[in-house]
Amino acid sequence: MKDRILIVGAGLVGSLWAVLLAKRGYQVEVFELRNDPRKAGFKGGRSINLAMSDRGWKAMERAGIKDTIRQQAIPMRGRKMHDTAGQLTFQPYGDQDQAIYSVSRGGLNIELIDIADQYDNLKFHFGYKCLGVVAEEAKAHFEHRDTGEHLTVNADRIFGTDGAFSAVRRSLMKALPRFNYSQSFLDYGYKELHIPPTTDGKHALDPNALHIWPRGQFMMIALPNVDGSFTGTLFLAYEGQTPAFDQLNTDEEIMAFFQTYFADAIPLIPNLLEEFRENPTSSLITIRCSPWRYEDKVLIMGDASHAIVPFYGQGMNSGFEDCTLLDELIDAHDGNWAEIIEAFNHSRIKDANAIADLALRNFIEMRDKVADPKFLLRKEIAAHFNKIYPEFLPLYSQVTFSHIPYSEALEEGHAQDALFEEILVLDGIEHNWKDNPEVDRIFRKWMQGRPVLATS
């Protein structure tokens, strides 16, 4: 008889992991703090749209639901930058066939729950708060948020997919004698702003791009939705800078801020003042911990084990990759959970730490560098290298359009930084980099002995 599996958290990772386990015939129960979003609706006002890339699509394909999910995803083939005068500049993410896909967090979560709910061996329980896990006994305690009912659930195995403030992780911290944990918040918060469709139901901006308003120490982004709207997000320091959220208190201050920095966006957000006042200013957290497991009885995944800031678009993708890797390990170890969980815990933590570093690095890139001529020149030269030498893969492509382990991509990123530091200081490089023998010499020397990256 297949093991009884308990999943705490029915968010994106928990719902997908439930699908993969149910497909294999496990008896799966999923407990979720929220009420059923299919009935209650998905609460908006504090989300950042998600960008599905290759790692996420691989997980969808493994679950057999790629085509279904693709129907609610919009391809974004590059960044479209808006300067303070409203002028637009486009930067492709990769070659003409490569794109990341904008998906609604709420819509995707509901779709995954619907798909999971079709399995007879899988059951959801909504409205239950996890009070804690007894790791050594693989049992969890819950309280119903409305009735106050207390419930204890026994299982063979518990997976904690209950987000950045995970109750399962807190229980591991108590159960394990040596549990390493850190959390850090950016001094920046974010606020959601809604760009509705035009009167004829179309997108008000190019729907096949991720729109960025880079402003040095802060920025705004907008990602398309299938209903013709965009989800906009303003990233701004809480305090201590000018401007900052603590300086935007009156309607006059808010409007002056947008007129100065985002004038072309004002006509796109008809309820700007109302949304700015009412939508919360949410925090951006990075969580690192180890180990992620208690023996073969409890394992944490996704944000519960490695929450990251959203600036590489890899939070969801890395969580989905957790599911892919675990599912592959089930095959590799013939269902031996002690070996599966130990192998996952041993290999995955360094990659989770690496994507956390990469996400923080990309915040600086999106906020400060996308309008920097030197940065744009580096992008242009890197794309040229990739075209002439396909074995050279720019860092963004390694993270977004391959399955190279994040830790290897981060190491390659540092190596590429050193390469371009040497190239970009050459005299007149902005005018004569093409067919430049010195550029070619530096690049060929750098390529000698570089590892061959396995992209699949």
Secondary structure, DSSP 8 states (H G I E B T S, - for coil): ---EEEEE--SHHHHHHHHHHHHTT-EEEEEESS--HHHH----SS---EEE-HHHHHHHHHTT-HHHHHTT-EEE-EEEEE-TT--EEEEESSSTT--EEEE-HHHHHHHHHHHHTT-TTEEEEESEEEEEEEGGGTEEEEEETTT--EEEEE-SEEEE---TT-HHHHHHHHH-SS-EEEEEEEEEEEEEEEE---TTS--SS-TTSEEEEE-SS-EEEEEE-TTS-EEEEEEEESSSSSS-GGG--SHHHHHHHHHHH-GGGGGG-TTHHHHHHHS--EEEEEEEEE--EETTTEEE-THHHH---STTS-HHHHHHHHHHHHHHHHHHTTT-HHHHHHHHHHHHHHHHHHHHHHHHHHHHIIIIITT-HHHHHHHHHHHHHHHH-TT---HHHHHHSS---HHHHHHHHHHHHHHHHHHTTSTTHHHH-TT-HHHHHHHHHHHTT-------
